[in-house]
Amino acid sequence: MGLFSKPFVRAYKACKRTGRNMSSWSNSRDLFEYTSGRFLFNEELRFAERRVQFDVDALMNAVCRSTNRPVSDLSSTTFKDGYTVIVRIPYKITVPKRLAVASEVATLDVLRRNGVPVPKVLGYSVDHTNPVGAEYILLEKLEGQPLSQIWFSMDNKARVKIMKQIVAAENKFMHIPIPASGSLYYRRDLEQAQFGISLPDQSDVSAPDQIVVGPTAQHAWWYQERKSLKVDRGPWDSYLTCFEAPAKCEMEYCKRFGKPRLHVERYLRELYHFQEMSPTLHTDLLSDYLKLAPYLEIPSDHPLARPTLRHPDFSPNNVLVDSSNNITGIIDWQHAVALPLCLCAGIPGYFQNWGDPVSEVLAKSETKLPENFNELSHDEQAIIQETMRRRLVHFYYAALTMNQIPHHFDALRDESSMLRAKLFNRAGAPWEGDSQSLKYVMIQVGNKWPMSLDNGNSLGSTKRPVEYSGQEILQCTKDHDQEQEKLQELTEMRDVIGIDSLGWVPDDEHLEKSRAMAQNIKAGLLEQSKSDTERTALLEHFPFDDHDEGTSPIESNF
């Protein structure tokens, strides 16, 4: 979200109407506040996290300098000739702020050089001590609207056209030669102690404007006290060092800062009788992970070990399209990282439909509506259309990937490959009272042992280096199944209420409707509750009430 979009535009328009000059814009509260929606719960905290104060005059001067235009050329929200600049200023909660800005700038440069449609960077600052008083990126505005605005109203032919372009774009950026795993930077933006590995085919690898692979800019590595840890954040020049690194980081965090705590997901606490979870259990699991790691090595010359760049959130919100459904841009690359293909493979979350029996076997979706479609209720029609949409998108993504990016297809269809990725992601997830998720994947790995890839590659012996008792496996599987059932309920409630995981809604009208629906759900569940445990869960841990978080949620944006 650019400050030249909703919050900035609103304040700027107000100043133009009243004839105020630029120096008086900073008096407008909207300019520094989050104005792109409301939050059902913990709204004051969400707004505080997003409140950013800066010097407006200095920012406008920076915009004009970056475009070689005088300030007098500014008219309303654009320059007089219609040229528009997007300003991105990170929220307070963005970490690592300097690296997030620096990495996105360098990543956009590399992508543009390789023909990927991304915004042109006009200027930026990784240091908040500049005259603006905040880090920022100045971007040339791309034409088009977010795909999310038309995604559900498109016909199937248009969706197939979009999927072809999405896979074609991935084919470009997933094949950019990257010598190591980590995030991309200009050498000049890395601090002296931070190591960088130069990208190939650059004339002077020591020049400050050379692009290098440096430490990961992913949010989880710097979340809370983790930013103070002296751990290996990359770049990683081998599969194994990359695979081991997140577990070592999280072990260090748990040992130094971990404290017993309730499960971060309030709706799951009832399953564990509201007991606090111990970080010691998590460090034991991470220790087991590191025992497995050497047996899950992939040789450096294997296609699935190749460092590969992917978009951190390839969803319709971050794809711009024109009126002919041509993709005009792919935006929001903050926190992007290159990882071994084996560890970052998969259908982007918004386009996958795993769990559906038709999608699981990659069968082509039926596109013809049933003969009795017009006789069905509106809700039944909506379910049929949504099922067809999800199956069609999943199928075409997989089919196009198989033809254009065969190594990626091999990775996402290989169970041993995808289990490595699941294990890697669970080990690197910040510990917030949940150890069951990691243990369940560890058990899945044990069941699949020796985890050889489809080409027969396996460095492990048939004997598992980590064993769990039958009772442990049964209990963990039971806990996992119960969690999944509760999480499905939670997803369904959010859908009915009309919110995301942070309780976001687009405006005041939606907020009132969501608030009423949430309270109706709570009242209905209370009426049906049959035990003190169920009533405690609803009265003290209901997920849609204001509550003490203790810490901010794991979320980062601009």
C-alpha positions as CSV (number, residue, x, y, z in Angstrom):
1,M,0.0,0.0,0.0
2,G,1.6,3.2,-1.1
3,L,1.3,6.4,0.9
4,F,0.4,8.0,-2.4
5,S,-2.7,5.9,-2.5
6,K,-5.4,6.2,0.1
7,P,-4.1,8.0,3.2
8,F,-1.8,10.4,1.2
9,V,-4.4,11.1,-1.5
10,R,-7.1,12.0,1.0
11,A,-4.9,14.5,2.8
12,Y,-3.5,16.0,-0.4
13,K,-7.0,16.5,-1.9
14,A,-8.2,18.2,1.2
15,C,-5.3,20.7,1.1
16,K,-5.9,21.5,-2.6
17,R,-9.6,22.3,-1.9
18,T,-8.8,24.6,1.0
19,G,-5.8,26.3,-0.6
20,R,-3.3,25.2,2.1
21,N,0.3,24.9,1.1
22,M,2.5,21.9,1.5
23,S,3.8,22.8,4.9
24,S,0.3,22.7,6.3
25,W,-0.5,19.2,5.0
26,S,1.2,17.6,8.1
27,N,-1.7,19.0,10.2
28,S,-4.0,16.5,8.5
29,R,-4.4,13.5,10.7
30,D,-5.4,11.2,7.8
31,L,-2.0,11.7,6.2
32,F,-0.3,9.6,8.9
33,E,-3.1,7.2,9.8
34,Y,-4.2,3.9,8.3
35,T,-7.4,4.7,6.4
36,S,-7.8,1.7,4.1
37,G,-10.1,-0.3,6.4
38,R,-11.3,-1.1,9.9
39,F,-10.6,-4.0,12.3
40,L,-13.2,-6.1,14.1
41,F,-10.9,-6.7,17.1
42,N,-7.8,-5.0,18.6
43,E,-8.4,-2.1,16.3
44,E,-6.5,0.5,18.3
45,L,-3.4,-1.7,18.3
46,R,-3.7,-2.3,14.5
47,F,-3.9,1.5,13.9
48,A,-1.0,2.2,16.2
49,E,1.1,-0.3,14.3
50,R,0.3,1.4,11.1
51,R,0.7,5.1,12.2
52,V,3.7,6.7,10.6
53,Q,4.7,10.4,10.9
54,F,7.1,12.0,8.4
55,D,8.0,15.3,6.9
56,V,5.5,15.9,4.0
57,D,7.5,18.8,2.4
58,A,10.6,16.7,2.4
59,L,8.8,13.8,0.8
60,M,7.3,15.9,-1.9
61,N,10.7,17.3,-2.6
62,A,12.1,13.8,-2.9
63,V,9.3,12.9,-5.3
64,C,10.0,15.9,-7.5
65,R,13.8,15.3,-7.4
66,S,13.3,11.7,-8.4
67,T,11.3,12.7,-11.5
68,N,13.2,15.9,-12.3
69,R,10.0,18.0,-12.0
70,P,9.3,21.1,-10.0
71,V,6.9,21.1,-7.1
72,S,4.7,23.5,-9.0
73,D,3.9,20.7,-11.5
74,L,2.0,18.8,-8.8
75,S,-1.7,19.0,-9.4
76,S,-4.1,17.1,-7.1
77,T,-2.8,13.6,-6.7
78,T,-0.6,13.5,-9.8
79,F,1.6,15.8,-11.8
80,K,-0.1,18.1,-14.2
81,D,0.5,15.8,-17.2
82,G,-1.0,12.8,-15.4
83,Y,2.3,11.2,-14.3
84,T,1.8,9.5,-10.9
85,V,4.3,8.4,-8.3
86,I,3.6,5.7,-5.7
87,V,5.2,6.2,-2.3
88,R,5.7,3.2,-0.1
89,I,6.6,3.8,3.6
90,P,6.9,0.8,5.9
91,Y,4.7,0.4,8.9
92,K,6.2,0.6,12.4
93,I,6.0,-3.2,12.7
94,T,7.9,-3.9,9.5
95,V,11.1,-5.8,10.3
96,P,13.9,-5.8,9.2
97,K,12.9,-2.3,8.0
98,R,16.2,-1.3,6.4
99,L,16.7,-4.7,4.7
100,A,13.0,-4.9,3.6
101,V,13.3,-1.6,1.7
102,A,16.8,-2.3,0.3
103,S,15.9,-5.9,-0.8
104,E,12.6,-4.9,-2.5
105,V,14.5,-2.1,-4.5
106,A,17.2,-4.5,-5.7
107,T,14.7,-7.3,-6.4
108,L,12.6,-5.0,-8.6
109,D,15.8,-4.0,-10.5
110,V,16.7,-7.6,-11.2
111,L,13.1,-8.5,-12.2
112,R,12.9,-5.6,-14.7
113,R,16.2,-6.6,-16.3
114,N,14.7,-10.0,-16.8
115,G,11.5,-8.9,-18.5
116,V,9.1,-9.3,-15.5
117,P,6.5,-6.5,-15.4
118,V,7.2,-4.7,-12.1
119,P,7.2,-1.0,-11.1
120,K,10.3,1.1,-11.9
121,V,12.1,2.4,-8.8
122,L,12.5,6.2,-9.0
123,G,14.2,6.7,-5.7
124,Y,14.5,5.2,-2.2
125,S,16.0,5.6,1.2
126,V,16.9,2.7,3.6
127,D,17.7,5.1,6.4
128,H,15.0,6.9,8.5
129,T,17.4,9.7,9.4
130,N,16.9,11.3,6.0
131,P,14.9,14.6,5.7
132,V,11.7,12.7,5.3
133,G,12.1,11.0,8.7
134,A,11.2,7.6,7.4
135,E,12.4,4.9,5.0
136,Y,10.6,5.0,1.7
137,I,10.5,3.8,-1.9
138,L,9.3,5.9,-4.8
139,L,7.8,3.9,-7.7
140,E,6.4,4.7,-11.1
141,K,2.7,3.9,-11.1
142,L,1.7,1.1,-13.4
143,E,-1.5,1.1,-15.3
144,G,-4.2,-1.4,-14.5
145,Q,-6.4,-2.5,-11.6
146,P,-5.8,-5.3,-9.1
147,L,-6.9,-8.7,-10.4
148,S,-8.8,-9.2,-7.1
149,Q,-11.4,-6.6,-8.2
150,I,-12.5,-8.7,-11.1
151,W,-11.3,-12.2,-10.2
152,F,-14.7,-13.6,-9.2
153,S,-16.7,-12.0,-12.0
154,M,-14.4,-13.2,-14.8
155,D,-15.5,-16.0,-17.1
156,N,-13.4,-19.2,-17.4
157,K,-11.8,-18.2,-20.6
158,A,-10.5,-15.0,-19.0
159,R,-9.2,-16.9,-16.0
160,V,-7.3,-19.3,-18.2
161,K,-5.7,-16.3,-20.0
162,I,-4.6,-15.0,-16.6
163,M,-3.2,-18.3,-15.5
164,K,-1.1,-18.6,-18.7
165,Q,0.4,-15.1,-18.0
166,I,1.0,-15.9,-14.3
167,V,3.0,-19.1,-15.1
168,A,4.8,-17.3,-17.9
169,A,5.9,-14.6,-15.5
170,E,7.0,-17.3,-13.0
171,N,9.0,-18.9,-15.7
172,K,10.9,-15.7,-16.1
173,F,11.8,-15.0,-12.5
174,M,12.2,-18.6,-11.3
175,H,15.0,-19.0,-13.9
176,I,17.0,-16.0,-13.0
177,P,20.5,-17.3,-12.2
178,I,21.1,-16.8,-8.4
179,P,24.3,-18.2,-6.9
180,A,23.1,-18.7,-3.3
181,S,20.0,-18.6,-1.1
182,G,19.0,-15.3,0.5
183,S,17.5,-11.9,-0.4
184,L,18.8,-9.5,-3.1
185,Y,20.5,-6.2,-2.4
186,Y,22.7,-3.5,-3.9
187,R,26.1,-4.0,-2.3
188,R,26.0,-0.4,-1.1
189,D,22.9,-1.1,1.0
190,L,24.5,-3.9,3.1
191,E,26.2,-3.0,6.3
192,Q,29.9,-3.7,6.5
193,A,29.4,-6.8,8.6
194,Q,26.9,-8.3,6.2
195,F,28.2,-10.6,3.5
196,G,27.0,-10.6,-0.1
197,I,27.5,-13.1,-2.9
198,S,27.5,-11.4,-6.3
199,L,25.1,-12.3,-9.1
200,P,26.8,-13.6,-12.2
201,D,27.5,-11.6,-15.4
202,Q,28.3,-8.3,-13.6
203,S,31.4,-6.4,-14.7
204,D,32.8,-5.1,-11.3
205,V,31.6,-7.4,-8.5
206,S,33.0,-4.9,-5.9
207,A,31.1,-1.9,-7.2
208,P,28.5,-0.4,-4.8
209,D,25.7,-0.7,-7.3
210,Q,26.3,-4.4,-8.0
211,I,23.5,-6.7,-6.9
212,V,24.3,-9.5,-4.4
213,V,22.6,-12.2,-2.5
214,G,22.7,-11.2,1.2
215,P,20.8,-12.1,4.4
216,T,17.2,-13.1,4.3
217,A,14.7,-10.2,4.5
218,Q,11.9,-12.5,5.6
219,H,9.9,-11.1,8.5
220,A,10.0,-14.2,10.7
221,W,13.8,-14.1,11.0
222,W,13.7,-10.7,12.7
223,Y,10.4,-10.9,14.6
224,Q,10.5,-9.8,18.2
225,E,13.8,-10.5,20.0
226,R,15.0,-12.5,17.1
227,K,16.5,-9.4,15.6
228,S,19.1,-9.3,18.4
229,L,20.2,-12.9,17.8
230,K,23.7,-13.6,16.3
231,V,22.6,-16.4,14.0
232,D,23.3,-17.3,10.3
233,R,20.7,-15.5,8.3
234,G,22.4,-16.1,5.0
235,P,23.4,-16.0,2.3
236,W,23.6,-19.8,2.2
237,D,25.7,-21.4,-0.6
238,S,24.5,-24.9,0.0
239,Y,21.2,-26.7,0.4
240,L,22.2,-28.1,3.8
241,T,23.3,-24.8,5.4
242,C,20.0,-23.2,4.2
243,F,18.0,-26.2,5.5
244,E,19.5,-26.1,8.9
245,A,19.6,-22.4,9.5
246,P,15.9,-21.7,10.5
247,A,16.0,-24.4,13.1
248,K,19.2,-23.1,14.6
249,C,17.7,-19.6,14.8
250,E,14.5,-20.7,16.5
251,M,16.4,-22.9,18.9
252,E,18.5,-19.9,19.9
253,Y,15.4,-17.8,20.4
254,C,13.6,-20.4,22.5
255,K,16.7,-20.9,24.7
256,R,17.3,-17.2,25.3
257,F,13.8,-15.7,25.2
258,G,11.3,-18.5,25.2
259,K,8.7,-18.6,28.0
260,P,5.7,-20.8,28.7
261,R,2.7,-19.4,26.9
262,L,-0.8,-20.2,25.7
263,H,-1.2,-21.3,22.1
264,V,-1.2,-18.2,19.8
265,E,-4.4,-19.3,18.1
266,R,-7.1,-18.6,20.7
267,Y,-9.6,-20.9,19.1
268,L,-7.3,-23.9,19.7
269,R,-6.6,-23.3,23.4
270,E,-9.6,-25.3,24.5
271,L,-8.1,-28.5,23.0
272,Y,-5.1,-28.1,25.4
273,H,-7.3,-27.2,28.4
274,F,-5.9,-23.7,28.4
275,Q,-2.5,-24.9,29.5
276,E,0.7,-23.0,28.8
277,M,3.1,-24.6,26.3
278,S,6.8,-25.0,27.1
279,P,9.5,-23.8,24.7
280,T,11.6,-26.7,25.9
281,L,9.5,-29.2,24.0
282,H,10.1,-27.1,20.9
283,T,13.8,-27.0,21.3
284,D,13.8,-30.8,21.6
285,L,11.9,-31.1,18.4
286,L,14.3,-28.7,16.6
287,S,17.1,-30.8,17.9
288,D,15.5,-33.8,16.2
289,Y,15.1,-31.8,13.1
290,L,18.8,-31.1,13.0
291,K,19.5,-34.8,13.4
292,L,17.4,-35.5,10.3
293,A,18.8,-32.6,8.2
294,P,22.0,-34.3,7.0
295,Y,20.0,-37.3,5.7
296,L,17.7,-34.9,3.7
297,E,20.6,-33.2,1.9
298,I,20.2,-32.6,-1.9
299,P,23.4,-32.4,-4.0
300,S,24.3,-28.9,-5.3
301,D,24.0,-30.1,-8.9
302,H,20.5,-31.4,-8.4
303,P,17.7,-29.2,-10.1
304,L,15.8,-29.1,-6.9
305,A,18.7,-27.6,-5.0
306,R,19.0,-24.5,-7.4
307,P,18.3,-21.2,-5.6
308,T,15.0,-19.9,-7.0
309,L,13.3,-16.5,-6.6
310,R,9.6,-16.6,-5.9
311,H,7.0,-13.9,-5.1
312,P,6.3,-13.8,-1.4
313,D,2.5,-13.4,-1.9
314,F,1.5,-14.2,-5.5
315,S,-2.3,-13.4,-5.0
316,P,-4.8,-11.5,-7.1
317,N,-4.2,-8.4,-4.9
318,N,-0.7,-8.2,-6.2
319,V,-1.4,-8.7,-9.9
320,L,-2.4,-5.7,-12.0
321,V,-4.4,-6.2,-15.2
322,D,-5.8,-4.0,-18.0
323,S,-9.3,-4.0,-19.6
324,S,-8.2,-6.8,-21.9
325,N,-7.1,-9.0,-19.0
326,N,-3.4,-8.6,-19.8
327,I,-1.1,-8.5,-16.8
328,T,0.5,-5.0,-16.6
329,G,2.4,-5.5,-13.4
330,I,3.3,-7.7,-10.4
331,I,3.7,-5.7,-7.2
332,D,4.6,-6.0,-3.5
333,W,7.9,-7.9,-3.5
334,Q,8.9,-6.9,0.0
335,H,10.5,-9.8,2.0
336,A,11.2,-11.8,-1.2
337,V,13.9,-14.5,-0.9
338,A,15.6,-17.1,-3.1
339,L,15.6,-20.6,-1.7
340,P,16.4,-24.0,-3.1
341,L,13.6,-24.9,-5.4
342,C,12.7,-27.9,-3.3
343,L,12.0,-25.6,-0.3
344,C,9.9,-23.0,-2.2
345,A,8.0,-25.1,-4.7
346,G,4.2,-25.2,-4.8
347,I,1.1,-23.7,-6.3
348,P,0.6,-20.2,-4.8
349,G,-1.9,-20.4,-2.0
350,Y,-4.6,-18.4,-3.7
351,F,-4.6,-20.7,-6.8
352,Q,-4.2,-24.1,-5.2
353,N,-7.0,-26.5,-4.4
354,W,-5.3,-29.4,-2.7
355,G,-7.7,-31.6,-0.7
356,D,-10.3,-31.7,-3.5
357,P,-10.4,-35.2,-5.0
358,V,-10.5,-33.8,-8.6
359,S,-7.6,-31.4,-8.0
360,E,-5.5,-34.0,-6.2
361,V,-5.2,-36.1,-9.3
362,L,-4.8,-33.0,-11.6
363,A,-7.9,-33.9,-13.6
364,K,-9.3,-31.3,-15.8
365,S,-12.3,-29.5,-14.2
366,E,-15.8,-29.8,-15.6
367,T,-16.7,-26.3,-17.0
368,K,-20.3,-27.1,-17.9
369,L,-23.0,-26.3,-15.3
370,P,-25.3,-29.1,-14.3
371,E,-28.6,-29.3,-16.2
372,N,-30.7,-28.4,-13.1
373,F,-28.5,-25.4,-12.2
374,N,-31.2,-22.9,-12.6
375,E,-33.5,-24.9,-10.3
376,L,-31.0,-24.7,-7.5
377,S,-30.9,-22.2,-4.7
378,H,-28.6,-19.2,-4.9
379,D,-26.3,-20.7,-2.2
380,E,-26.1,-24.1,-4.1
381,Q,-25.3,-22.3,-7.3
382,A,-22.6,-20.3,-5.6
383,I,-21.0,-23.5,-4.2
384,I,-21.0,-25.2,-7.6
385,Q,-19.5,-22.2,-9.4
386,E,-16.8,-21.7,-6.7
387,T,-15.8,-25.4,-6.8
388,M,-15.5,-25.2,-10.6
389,R,-13.4,-22.1,-10.4
390,R,-11.0,-23.5,-7.9
391,R,-10.6,-26.7,-9.8
392,L,-10.0,-25.0,-13.1
393,V,-7.4,-22.6,-11.7
394,H,-5.5,-25.4,-9.9
395,F,-5.5,-27.6,-13.0
396,Y,-4.3,-24.9,-15.4
397,Y,-1.6,-23.7,-13.1
398,A,-0.3,-27.3,-12.7
399,A,-0.7,-28.1,-16.4
400,L,1.1,-25.0,-17.6
401,T,3.8,-25.4,-15.0
402,M,4.4,-29.0,-16.2
403,N,5.0,-27.7,-19.8
404,Q,6.9,-24.5,-19.0
405,I,8.7,-25.1,-15.7
406,P,9.1,-28.9,-15.5
407,H,11.5,-28.9,-12.6
408,H,9.0,-26.9,-10.6
409,F,6.3,-29.3,-11.5
410,D,8.5,-32.3,-10.5
411,A,9.1,-30.6,-7.1
412,L,5.4,-29.9,-6.3
413,R,4.3,-33.4,-7.3
414,D,7.1,-35.2,-5.4
415,E,5.9,-36.0,-1.9
416,S,9.4,-36.2,-0.5
417,S,10.2,-32.8,-2.0
418,M,7.1,-31.2,-0.6
419,L,7.6,-32.8,2.9
420,R,11.1,-31.2,3.0
421,A,9.5,-27.8,2.3
422,K,6.8,-28.4,5.0
423,L,9.4,-29.4,7.5
424,F,11.6,-26.4,6.6
425,N,8.7,-24.0,7.0
426,R,7.5,-25.4,10.3
427,A,11.0,-25.4,11.8
428,G,11.4,-21.7,10.8
429,A,8.0,-20.5,12.0
430,P,8.3,-18.3,15.1
431,W,7.4,-20.3,18.2
432,E,4.3,-19.0,19.8
433,G,3.0,-21.9,21.8
434,D,2.6,-24.3,18.9
435,S,4.9,-27.3,18.7
436,Q,2.4,-29.9,17.5
437,S,2.5,-28.7,13.9
438,L,6.3,-29.3,13.7
439,K,6.0,-32.7,15.4
440,Y,3.3,-33.8,13.0
441,V,5.4,-33.1,10.0
442,M,8.4,-34.9,11.6
443,I,6.2,-37.9,12.0
444,Q,5.1,-37.7,8.3
445,V,8.8,-37.6,7.3
446,G,9.4,-40.7,9.4
447,N,6.6,-42.5,7.7
448,K,8.0,-41.6,4.3
449,W,11.6,-42.5,5.2
450,P,14.2,-42.6,3.7
451,M,12.7,-39.6,1.8
452,S,14.3,-40.4,-1.6
453,L,13.3,-38.1,-4.5
454,D,11.6,-39.4,-7.6
455,N,14.9,-39.8,-9.4
456,G,16.1,-42.2,-6.7
457,N,18.3,-39.7,-4.8
458,S,18.7,-40.5,-1.2
459,L,21.6,-39.8,1.1
460,G,19.9,-41.4,4.1
461,S,20.0,-44.9,5.4
462,T,16.8,-47.0,5.8
463,K,17.2,-46.6,9.6
464,R,15.4,-43.4,10.8
465,P,17.8,-41.2,12.9
466,V,14.8,-40.0,14.9
467,E,12.1,-42.3,16.3
468,Y,8.8,-41.6,18.2
469,S,6.8,-44.1,20.2
470,G,3.6,-45.5,18.9
471,Q,1.7,-43.7,21.6
472,E,3.4,-40.4,20.7
473,I,2.4,-40.8,17.1
474,L,-1.2,-41.7,17.9
475,Q,-1.5,-38.7,20.3
476,C,0.1,-36.3,17.8
477,T,-2.1,-37.5,15.0
478,K,-5.2,-37.2,17.2
479,D,-4.2,-33.6,18.2
480,H,-3.5,-32.7,14.6
481,D,-6.9,-34.0,13.4
482,Q,-8.7,-32.1,16.1
483,E,-6.8,-28.9,15.3
484,Q,-7.6,-29.2,11.6
485,E,-11.3,-29.6,12.4
486,K,-11.2,-26.5,14.7
487,L,-9.2,-24.5,12.2
488,Q,-11.8,-25.4,9.5
489,E,-14.5,-24.1,11.8
490,L,-12.5,-20.9,12.4
491,T,-12.1,-20.4,8.6
492,E,-15.9,-20.9,8.1
493,M,-16.7,-18.4,10.8
494,R,-14.3,-15.8,9.3
495,D,-16.0,-16.3,5.9
496,V,-19.4,-15.8,7.4
497,I,-18.3,-12.7,9.4
498,G,-16.5,-11.3,6.4
499,I,-13.0,-10.8,7.9
500,D,-9.4,-12.0,7.4
501,S,-7.2,-13.4,10.2
502,L,-6.5,-9.9,11.6
503,G,-10.2,-9.0,11.6
504,W,-9.9,-6.5,8.6
505,V,-13.0,-5.2,6.9
506,P,-13.1,-2.5,4.1
507,D,-15.2,0.1,5.8
508,D,-17.5,1.2,8.6
509,E,-20.6,-0.4,7.1
510,H,-18.9,-3.8,6.9
511,L,-17.5,-3.4,10.4
512,E,-21.0,-3.0,11.9
513,K,-22.3,-6.1,10.0
514,S,-19.3,-8.1,11.0
515,R,-19.5,-7.1,14.6
516,A,-23.2,-8.1,14.8
517,M,-22.5,-11.4,13.1
518,A,-19.6,-12.2,15.4
519,Q,-21.7,-11.6,18.5
520,N,-24.6,-13.7,17.1
521,I,-22.2,-16.6,16.6
522,K,-20.8,-16.2,20.1
523,A,-24.3,-16.1,21.6
524,G,-25.4,-19.1,19.6
525,L,-22.3,-21.1,20.7
526,L,-22.8,-20.1,24.3
527,E,-26.4,-21.3,24.2
528,Q,-25.2,-24.7,22.8
529,S,-22.2,-25.1,25.2
530,K,-22.4,-28.1,27.5
531,S,-19.4,-27.7,29.8
532,D,-17.5,-25.1,31.8
533,T,-14.5,-25.7,29.4
534,E,-16.6,-24.7,26.4
535,R,-18.0,-21.6,28.2
536,T,-14.5,-20.6,29.3
537,A,-13.3,-20.8,25.7
538,L,-16.1,-18.5,24.5
539,L,-16.1,-16.0,27.3
540,E,-12.3,-15.7,27.7
541,H,-10.8,-16.9,24.5
542,F,-13.3,-16.0,21.7
543,P,-11.1,-15.2,18.7
544,F,-13.2,-12.2,17.5
545,D,-13.2,-10.2,20.8
546,D,-10.6,-7.6,21.8
547,H,-7.8,-9.4,23.7
548,D,-4.3,-9.0,25.1
549,E,-1.9,-10.1,22.4
550,G,1.2,-9.6,24.5
551,T,3.0,-9.1,21.2
552,S,2.1,-8.0,17.7
553,P,0.9,-10.7,15.2
554,I,3.4,-11.9,12.7
555,E,2.5,-9.6,9.9
556,S,4.5,-7.1,7.9
557,N,3.6,-4.6,5.2
558,F,4.1,-1.2,3.8
